[in-house]
Amino acid sequence: MIKIAVYGKGGIGKSTTVSNLAAAFADKGLKVMQIGCDPKADSTFSLHGTKDVKTVLDLIREKKNKFELEEMVHIGYKGVICVEAGGPTPGLGCAGRGIIAALDKLKEKGAYEKYAPDIVLYDVLGDVVCGGFSMPMRGGYSDKIFIITSGENMAIHAAANIAVALENFQGRGYASLGGLILNRRNVKDEEKKVEELCGDIHTGIIGTLSRSETVTDAEDLGKTVIEAFPDSEMAQEYRKLAEDILRTCED
Amino acid sequence: MLRKVNGQEVDIRPILIKDCSFPSPFPAGLEFSSPARGTWNIAHQGMLIPEAHEIFVCAASCLRGVVLTAYEMKAEKRFSTVAVEEQNLLEGNMEDLIIDGVSDIIDQLSPKPPCVLVYTSCVHHFCGCDLEMVYRELRSRYPDIDFTDCYMNPIMRKSGRTPDQIMRSRFYSLLKPREILPGSVAFIGNDFSMEKDSTLYKALSLSGKTIFELTECKTYEEYQQMAQAEYYIADYPSAKVAGEDLSERLGGKFLYLPFTFSYDEIRKNVEKLSSVLSIVKPDFEKEVGICEQALQEAYLKIGDTPIAIDYTAFTRPLGLARLLLTHGFQVKRIYVDAFIGEEKDDFDFLSEKYPELEIWPTLSAQMRFAADHEKTDYLCIGQKAAHFNTAPHFVNICENGGFYGYQAITGLCRLMLEAKENEKDIRTLISKKAWRCESCI
């Protein structure tokens, strides 16, 4: 089982990228599980197209422990097993604690053993602002971490913070940094800025995604690019990124 | 006077069993912790493992109860603490604090304990501390010491496994696989040794079986010898998961033979044991006859004395009420906050046959004032019932007290007669409850 967590600044395109990776992996015949670790609970929407899915935290709130594993998952494109961790009551609860509770519950209910996915993808909200957001970095959850960034300063700042968090966990047997994914926003000196970041955090750019209207067109249809526009150049970029990630994990 | 926010006085009244819902008769709300605890706490329980050293890691103010317990037990040399402060949360060094704190304590201990119980608390749970990594590091630093994870986590009290279930399971987590001694039995999850004349113990010992009990172990090596048991038996409901966990880990066969006051159930439990293990079975008819005689003799002296029972004395308070009521005793009150599933049949029976039986909470806030009255002539079974009724005539027992089977009935009759004859000092017995103290229950 390959376990990957994808981090990055809010709005950088994590869910879109992760969902397209999930679809690309599924097209290859792999069994994929995607776990959205974001209170917005929309990480997997483009894979199953269902709005207002029950999140793990919704179930914990409503039913305590009296629910089945099957209630926590939604099957999406080509059998992708979709899970949304969900979030706390807005403005009141603790989002980090929410991720911890949701991931603990998945483990407790035997999700990884029952579905036995070939690949698990964690789509983790924004920066590592507290311990809860580092949970997917731990040994047992992820093997490799990929950070999505553009050349925008805030995205680079967030990526650096995530890398620092990973560095802090050195020696604990946690996941290692697999590389950066450059999601272009076409800002000035974008590639150069991200390469500089790579130098600072001792990693490389594992793949690059173009800024493309195809992505927003697919989103408007409530689908991934892979599903909606399988022959597009963008779909090809996602497929290539999926291959590069697989190769990095296998190394 | 405790008042509701709208100014009304708090009504201290029970619910009649006929009006009770099962299994939770009382609404959740503001809770009161009675000074009469009755059952053991997590600090008491950990000390059952010989030579173990307990280390509690939590906010200083939360340590009060367990510190007092350790001192009360005169076990302060086997007890240490690591205080968590706000700064640790801000710096995100919660894991390092546990590792360094526990290491510092161990380095100062001489001789080194063979095992250390590390109790983490709710703040670690909230933060999602990586306890797996913590224990991995501790085991790597001290390969000659066995570590196990224990919890002082009130947040887990009413969700998933309860702290009591977890603690009873952790008792046995340190056992390492050993060659099995065929036909040997370990009693699992009890805080008290089985009475030698209790039905199960007697049947096993008369059959020449080797019996292991944590409560009888004097050294850590003796404790480790429990891993030789081929069969594990639990009779305490909270210990069921401990038996299941141990069976899964070490491979012995687990039998849950719940404590009960029902003749039929006692017989079924003995038959269940006899179906897997060759034992000398008791003469069931004769044993029932002895119990009946004991009950009659007790009734002759106790007569119409009102009786109150609380759930800390025996795990089947409804079963006990049923036994006593059907033998003429005047059981008036039961103190219990929730019924266990095993008591549904007794609940239905009592609701139908004795509908006026009073069910009292122990945790409801209004119970703060339930003990504010003069001495009563109630004969109470259990410390909480004695406290709430200010009743000096009480049976000082908790968690079944090592009783089992027919012996539990005859033994209880004996204790009830003693309690009827002699007054006890409620305050002293309730305020001191652990080993080597006056109560020593």
Interface residues (C-beta under 8 A of the other chain):
Chain A: K64 N65 C94 G96 R97 I99 I100 E108 G131 G132 M135 R138 G139 G140 R172 G173
Chain B: G92 M94 F126 C127 G128 C129 D130 E132 M133 R136 S159 G160
